[in-house]
Structures are given as structure tokens and as C-alpha cells.
Amino acid sequence: MRAAGRAIIKVFDIIGNEVETLVDKEFPAGVHEIKFDAAGLSSGIYFYRMNKGSFSVTRKMLLIK
């Protein structure tokens, strides 16, 4: 992150149910790495949403096991 602040990353299934919250905490400025363990999920299409301050982005991901 280019500036310090609270970051939230959540994963949703195809119908919009929240599956997991990966991150919900304060981070210092800089680049950070988050590991996602999808062992409890089945193959399919998921969405993840990243929020930090006024920035928000939602992206699609394909999980293949």
C-alpha cells in the first residue's frame, strides 16, 4: 500500500455469500503480501473485494483444484 491505513480483503462465492475475510487490519505504508489458503473451498468462480480508504476494487478469480 502506498499509504498507511486500514485494509479489508474479502472473498465471496458466485452468489455473493462472504466465504472468508482474508484481511481486516491497519497496515503501514509499503508493499504487503497476503496468503490465501483455499483448502476448504471447492473449485469454481469466486470474487474478492479489496477496500482501503476510498479505494475499492472487486475482481473475479477461478479456483481450480
GUPABA-516148 format. One record per residue (C-alpha): x negated, y negated, z. Coordinates in steps of 0.5 Angstrom, whole numbers, plus 500, padded with zeros to 3 digits. Layout:
N
XYZ ...
! end
This chain:
65
500500500 497493498 500490505 501493512 509495513 514500515 514505509 520510508 520516503 526521503 527527499 534528496 538534492 541534486 548532489 545526493 544530500 538528504 533534504 527531508 524525511 517525509 515518512 518513516 513509520 508503520 502503515 496499515 494496508 491500503 492507500 495513503 497520502 503524504 503532503 510535502 511542504 517544500 516552502 523551505 526549498 529552492 527551485 530545482 531538481 530533487 530526487 525522492 526515494 520510497 522504501 517498503 520492505 524489499 521494494 525501493 524506487 527512486 524518482 526525479 522531481 522538478 520543484 518550481 516556485 
! end
